[in-house]
Amino acid sequence: ETITSWLGQTFQIPYRTVFAGIPDKYENLFYKSLFAFNYIAETMDADFDWFIKTDDDTYLIVDNLRKYLRTLDPSQSYFVGHRMKPHLDNGFNSGGAGYVLSRFFLQ
């Protein structure tokens, strides 16, 4: 388990339950995200309206994101991000730039 502190509180994060047995390779990023969102859906989806996936070098202006998300209903299906279409006909939302999932979409 990873122990982390935030605002004076200490948390234990059971990352091994999510990523156990998945080699740390670029080809596995999709599966890591899939398993992470599955874990979130099973353990904490009732506590939050929105879920964001970003890389560790992504810069967010949280106030702007919060303002935009207030215009959307988290009980509806939303997958918000920058749509890219270089390899897939329907495109995909870039993980590096980040994307946001509504509670309903995650379920």
N, C-alpha and C positions, 0 to 999 in steps of 0.2 A: 504494500500500500504506500501511496505517496502522502506525506503529511505536508500540509500547506497552511499558511496563516493569512488571514484577511480581516482587516478591521479589528485586530486584537483577538480574534477567535481562531482556533485550530481545527482543521478538518482533515479527516482521513479519506482519501479518494481511492476506491477499489478498482484502479485501472486494469489490473490483471484479469478481472472478471470480464472485461470488455475486449481486451486485446490478447488474451492468452492464446499462444500458439500461432499468432500472425507475425510472420517475419517483417522486419522494418525495412520494406522496399517500396519504391515508387509504385510498382504495379499493384500493391495492396492498399493504396490510399482509399480507393472506393469502398473496399470491404471494411476498413477501419471506420469510415464514416457511417456506413450502413449499420455495423454492430453498435457503434456509439449511439446513434439515433434510436435503435431498437432498445438499448439499455435505458436511455432517457425515457422513452415511451412507457416502458414497464415500471420505472421507479419514480418518476417525478413529473409526468406530464400534467397532472392536475394542479400543480403548484404554479405553473407559468402559462402565459398566453402565447409567447413567441420564443423561438429557439434559433440561435444564430450559429453558423459555422464559418469560421475565418481561419486564416493561417496566423502564425505568431508574428508575422511582420505586416499585418493589415492594420491600417489606421482608420478608426471610426470616429465620426462626430456623433456621439451618442444622442445628444439633444435633437439633432436633425432626424436621426433614425427613429427616435421615440415619437417625434412630432408626426412623421409620415405614417408610422404604424398605428397611431391613434385614429387615422382615417379609414382603417381597415378593420374588419370584424374577425377576431381570431377563431370564432366558431365556424368560419368558412374556410375553404381550402385555398391557401396561399403559399406559393413558392416564389419568393421575391429575390431577384438578383440580376446580374448582367448576363443576358442570353448570348451564348457563343455558338456559331454554327460551322466551324471548320471541318468537323469530322462526322457529324450526325445530321440527318435530314431535319430533325426537329430541334436540334441544338441541345445545349445543356447550360446550366448556370455554373459559372466558374467558381471553383472552391477557393482559389487563391484570393479572388476579390471578395469572397464571402457571399453567403446567401442566408435568407431568413425563412423559417418554416412556421406556419401557424400551428396552433395546438391541434386543430382539426386535421390538417395535412399530416402531421406526425402520427396521429392515431391511425 
